[in-house]
């Protein structure tokens, strides 16, 4: 096989290993005996897959349920569960309408009841009952997403403008017990930040929130400024939380498959956290250093980069990282780099990420396209599409951050 075919095998193996089915079923075996009724609420890009696993495990023990996920992520209807699709990465009217259904589901519960709460990345946009007009919240989200702010900074603001984030959903469920199973998509697994922590005490403060607004010079109305001074719940007594899956697992699986294919795997980090372009430049520097070592090498990195928007093009952080690599590895033989989101989507596109090799730069130049111009316009999707550089997986059913791999052949 060629080096690109090797890359595709590693991508498929990594994502398959991160599917939450077995992890959810294993976690549910720790569910205490319930004298009341069991309800289910699932949110995030992996919500459908997690719900299906829970239903397979518990069957008719689930009285009723609501599953909220991204458009085109509901694979089929699940008996006894109402499945909704909504906007991501920016919430929309369907996000709010579906969340209202979840709120109705958990209203008026008794102390003997249980709420199984399945949480995955993307829940911040998909699960929302805003304290401000929807248009205002959409505008703030867009500002944050284009500012280069980290996901923890973004979610610190989101919590304070919501009736369900920052532990408030768990308060709605009282006196019922919330059994929360979380598929982590944030480096370090900060439980109050994944999906903005609807069922976990908030560690951030009002000072943190105000500082973020000032740091990125965000334009917000006076009502928003007032909400930023309201504190979120700092203690919750009705929640049990289990974390399943993480980017470390994604990297480990990539390493195993790379070794099977004859590469020497080197996991550099599972905490990649910088601008996508900078990560691409770093990875291409490694390629230039080791491309003539005479060994098959696989440098593996996991995490979540950010993109600071300077243009009006189409793309995502993984596509931008890959394209930035293409500049530095131009002309190198037997070198390939891919970067993909484990959920199968990257930014507002239908691609999971991007894949490039030593010929990508020249292929773009032959079409009179320079990588620097594309990156300045944040138009990685359209550039990569022209040179067979998009990785298309479709929705995968999981979401545990991104994985980037540099393959060096012989």
C-alpha positions in Angstrom: 0.0 0.0 0.0 1.0 3.6 -0.5 1.6 6.0 2.4 -1.9 7.7 1.9 -3.6 4.3 2.1 -1.7 3.7 5.4 -3.0 7.0 6.6 -6.5 6.1 5.9 -6.2 2.8 7.8 -4.9 4.7 10.8 -7.7 7.1 10.6 -10.4 4.4 10.4 -8.8 2.3 13.2 -8.5 5.3 15.6 -12.1 6.4 15.1 -13.4 2.9 15.5 -11.6 2.4 18.8 -13.1 5.6 20.1 -16.8 4.7 19.6 -18.6 5.0 22.9 -20.8 1.9 22.8 -18.9 -0.5 25.0 -17.8 2.4 27.4 -21.4 3.5 27.9 -22.6 0.0 28.5 -19.8 -0.6 31.0 -20.6 2.7 32.8 -24.3 1.8 33.1 -23.5 -1.4 34.9 -22.5 1.0 37.8 -26.0 2.5 37.8 -27.4 2.0 41.4 -30.7 0.3 42.0 -33.6 2.6 41.2 -36.9 2.6 43.1 -38.4 5.2 40.8 -38.4 5.8 37.1 -35.4 6.2 34.8 -35.3 9.0 32.2 -32.6 9.7 29.6 -31.2 12.9 28.2 -28.4 12.8 25.7 -26.6 15.8 24.2 -23.7 16.3 21.8 -22.3 15.1 18.5 -22.1 11.5 19.9 -25.5 11.7 21.5 -27.2 9.2 19.1 -24.5 6.6 19.4 -24.5 6.9 23.2 -28.3 6.8 23.4 -28.4 3.6 21.2 -25.9 1.9 23.5 -27.9 2.9 26.6 -31.1 1.7 25.1 -29.5 -1.6 24.1 -28.2 -2.0 27.7 -31.3 -0.9 29.6 -34.2 -1.5 27.2 -37.6 -0.9 28.6 -36.2 0.3 32.0 -36.0 3.7 30.4 -39.3 5.4 30.8 -38.8 8.2 28.4 -35.9 10.0 26.8 -34.6 13.0 24.7 -31.6 12.8 22.4 -30.2 16.1 20.9 -27.5 15.9 18.3 -26.2 17.7 15.2 -27.9 17.8 11.8 -27.6 14.5 9.9 -26.3 12.7 13.0 -29.5 10.7 13.8 -28.9 7.4 12.1 -32.3 5.9 12.9 -35.2 6.3 15.3 -34.7 4.7 18.7 -37.8 3.2 20.3 -39.0 5.2 23.3 -36.5 8.1 22.7 -37.4 11.3 20.9 -34.4 12.3 18.7 -33.8 15.9 17.7 -31.3 17.5 15.4 -30.0 21.1 15.9 -27.4 23.7 15.0 -23.6 23.3 15.5 -21.2 25.0 16.0 -23.6 27.9 16.3 -26.9 27.1 18.0 -30.3 27.7 16.3 -34.0 27.7 17.0 -34.0 23.9 17.0 -31.4 23.8 19.7 -33.7 25.8 22.0 -36.8 23.9 21.1 -35.2 20.5 21.8 -33.7 21.7 25.1 -37.2 22.8 26.2 -38.3 19.2 25.6 -35.5 18.0 27.8 -36.5 20.5 30.5 -40.1 19.3 30.4 -38.9 15.7 30.8 -37.0 16.3 34.0 -39.6 18.6 35.7 -41.4 17.3 38.7 -39.3 14.3 39.3 -39.1 12.5 42.7 -36.1 11.7 44.8 -36.4 8.0 43.7 -36.1 8.9 40.0 -32.9 8.8 38.0 -31.8 10.9 35.0 -29.2 9.2 32.8 -27.4 12.2 31.3 -25.2 11.3 28.3 -22.8 14.1 27.4 -20.5 14.6 24.4 -18.7 17.5 22.7 -20.9 19.8 20.8 -23.4 19.9 23.6 -22.7 23.6 24.2 -24.4 24.6 20.9 -27.0 21.8 20.8 -28.3 22.1 24.4 -29.4 25.6 25.2 -32.1 27.6 26.8 -30.7 31.2 26.6 -31.0 34.0 29.1 -30.6 36.5 26.3 -32.3 36.8 22.9 -31.2 34.0 20.6 -29.8 36.4 18.0 -27.6 38.0 20.6 -26.3 34.6 21.8 -25.6 33.5 18.2 -23.6 36.7 17.6 -21.5 36.2 20.8 -20.8 32.6 19.8 -19.7 33.7 16.4 -17.4 36.3 17.9 -15.9 33.8 20.2 -15.4 31.1 17.6 -13.6 33.5 15.3 -11.5 35.2 18.0 -9.1 32.4 18.6 -10.4 31.9 22.1 -9.9 28.4 23.6 -12.9 26.1 24.2 -12.7 26.6 28.0 -12.8 30.4 27.5 -15.8 30.0 25.1 -17.7 27.8 27.5 -17.0 30.1 30.5 -19.0 32.8 28.7 -21.7 30.4 27.4 -22.4 29.1 31.0 -23.4 32.5 32.2 -25.8 33.2 29.4 -27.8 29.9 29.8 -30.5 28.4 32.0 -29.0 24.9 31.6 -25.2 25.2 31.5 -22.8 25.5 34.4 -24.6 23.0 36.6 -28.1 24.5 36.1 -29.6 21.5 34.4 -28.7 19.3 37.3 -30.5 21.8 39.6 -33.6 21.4 37.4 -33.5 17.6 37.9 -33.5 17.9 41.8 -34.4 16.0 43.9 -33.8 13.2 41.3 -30.3 11.7 40.9 -28.4 12.5 37.8 -26.1 9.7 36.5 -23.9 11.5 34.1 -21.7 9.7 31.5 -19.3 12.0 29.7 -17.4 11.4 26.5 -14.6 13.9 26.8 -13.6 16.2 23.9 -11.5 18.7 25.9 -7.8 18.3 26.8 -7.4 17.3 30.4 -11.1 16.3 30.8 -12.3 19.3 32.7 -15.8 18.1 33.5 -17.3 21.5 34.0 -16.3 22.6 30.5 -17.3 19.6 28.4 -20.6 20.8 26.8 -20.3 23.7 29.2 -21.0 21.4 32.2 -24.8 21.3 32.5 -24.5 18.8 35.4 -21.2 19.7 37.0 -20.3 22.6 39.4 -18.6 25.5 37.6 -15.0 26.2 38.4 -14.8 29.5 36.6 -15.7 32.8 38.2 -17.4 36.0 37.2 -14.0 37.6 37.1 -12.9 35.0 34.6 -15.9 35.7 32.3 -15.4 39.5 32.4 -11.7 39.0 31.6 -12.4 37.0 28.5 -14.8 39.6 27.2 -12.1 42.2 27.6 -9.3 40.0 26.3 -11.0 39.5 23.0 -12.7 42.9 22.8 -16.1 41.2 22.3 -19.0 43.5 21.6 -21.9 42.6 23.9 -25.1 44.4 25.1 -25.6 45.6 28.7 -27.8 42.7 29.6 -25.0 40.3 28.8 -22.6 42.3 30.9 -25.0 42.0 33.8 -25.4 38.3 33.4 -21.6 37.8 33.5 -21.7 39.1 37.1 -24.2 36.4 38.2 -22.5 33.4 39.8 -23.1 29.8 38.7 -23.7 26.8 41.0 -20.5 25.8 42.8 -21.9 22.6 44.5 -24.2 19.9 43.4 -25.4 17.0 45.6 -27.5 15.0 43.2 -24.9 14.0 40.5 -22.7 11.0 39.9 -20.2 11.4 37.0 -18.3 8.9 35.0 -15.9 9.9 32.2 -15.5 7.5 29.2 -13.1 7.9 26.3 -10.5 10.6 25.7 -8.0 11.8 23.1 -5.3 9.7 24.8 -7.2 6.6 23.6 -7.4 8.1 20.1 -3.6 8.5 20.0 -3.0 5.1 21.5 -5.1 3.5 18.8 -3.3 5.4 16.1 0.0 4.2 17.5 -1.1 0.6 17.5 -2.3 0.7 13.9 0.8 2.5 12.8 3.0 -0.2 14.4 1.0 -2.9 12.6 1.7 -1.1 9.3 5.5 -1.2 10.0 6.0 2.3 11.4 7.8 3.2 14.5 5.2 5.2 16.4 6.1 8.3 18.5 3.3 9.9 20.5 4.5 13.5 20.9 1.5 14.8 22.9 -2.2 14.3 23.6 -2.4 18.0 24.6 -1.9 19.8 21.3 -3.3 23.3 22.0 -2.2 26.1 19.8 -3.2 27.8 16.5 -3.7 25.3 13.7 -1.2 27.1 11.4 1.5 27.0 14.1 0.9 23.3 14.7 1.2 22.7 10.9 4.5 24.5 10.8 5.8 22.5 13.7 4.9 19.2 12.2 6.4 20.0 8.9 9.6 21.0 10.6 9.7 17.5 12.1 9.2 16.1 8.7 12.1 18.0 7.2 14.4 16.9 10.0 13.6 13.2 9.8 12.5 12.5 6.2 15.9 11.0 5.3 16.4 8.9 8.4 15.8 5.7 6.4 13.1 4.5 8.8 9.3 4.4 8.7 8.2 6.8 11.4 4.8 7.9 12.7 4.6 11.1 14.8 1.3 11.2 16.6 -0.4 14.2 18.2 -3.8 14.6 19.8 -5.7 17.6 21.1 -7.5 20.6 19.7 -6.1 23.5 17.9 -7.8 26.9 17.2 -8.3 29.0 14.2 -8.2 32.8 14.3 -10.4 34.0 11.4 -8.7 36.6 9.1 -10.7 35.8 5.9 -14.1 34.7 4.7 -13.3 31.2 3.3 -14.5 27.8 4.3 -12.6 25.3 6.4 -11.9 23.9 9.9 -9.0 23.6 12.3 -7.9 20.2 11.0 -8.0 21.3 7.4 -6.0 24.4 8.2 -3.4 22.4 10.1 -3.0 20.0 7.2 -2.7 22.7 4.6 -0.1 24.6 6.7 1.9 21.4 6.8 1.8 21.2 3.0 3.8 24.4 2.7 6.7 22.9 4.8 6.7 19.4 3.4 6.6 20.5 -0.3 8.9 18.3 -2.4 9.6 15.7 0.3 9.1 12.1 -0.9 7.2 9.5 1.1 5.9 12.0 3.6 2.2 12.4 4.5 0.3 14.3 7.1 -3.3 14.1 8.1 -5.4 15.8 10.8 -8.9 14.8 11.6 -11.7 15.4 14.0 -12.9 12.1 15.6 -16.5 13.2 15.2 -16.2 13.2 11.4 -16.8 17.0 11.1 -14.4 19.8 11.0 -15.8 23.3 11.3 -18.8 24.1 9.2 -17.9 21.6 6.5 -18.7 18.0 5.5 -15.0 16.9 5.9 -13.5 15.4 9.0 -10.1 17.0 8.2 -7.4 17.2 5.7 -4.5 15.0 4.3 -1.5 16.3 2.4 1.8 15.1 1.1 5.0 16.3 -0.6 3.2 16.9 -3.9 0.3 19.0 -2.5 2.0 22.3 -2.7 3.1 21.9 -6.3 -0.4 20.6 -7.2 -1.9 23.8 -5.8 0.7 26.0 -7.6 -0.2 24.4 -10.9 -3.6 25.8 -10.3 -2.1 29.2 -9.5 -3.0 28.8 -5.8 -0.6 29.7 -3.1 -1.0 28.2 0.4 -0.2 31.5 2.1 -3.1 33.2 0.3 -5.5 30.3 1.1 -4.5 30.4 4.8 -4.9 34.2 5.0 -8.5 33.7 3.7 -9.1 30.6 5.9 -10.2 28.8 2.8 -8.5 25.4 3.4 -11.6 23.4 2.4 -11.8 24.6 -1.2 -8.1 24.4 -1.7 -7.8 20.8 -0.4 -10.9 19.8 -2.4 -9.0 20.6 -5.6 -6.1 18.3 -4.8 -7.9 15.3 -3.2 -6.9 16.6 0.3 -10.2 16.2 2.2 -10.8 13.4 4.6 -14.5 12.5 4.4 -15.8 10.0 6.9 -19.4 11.2 7.6 -20.7 11.4 11.2 -18.8 8.8 13.2 -20.8 8.5 16.4 -18.0 9.6 18.7 -16.2 12.8 19.7 -12.9 12.7 21.6 -10.9 15.6 20.1 -8.6 15.5 17.0 -5.7 13.4 16.0 -2.9 14.5 13.7 -0.2 12.1 12.3 2.9 12.6 10.3 3.9 9.5 8.4 7.5 9.2 7.0 8.1 6.3 4.7 11.3 4.9 3.2 
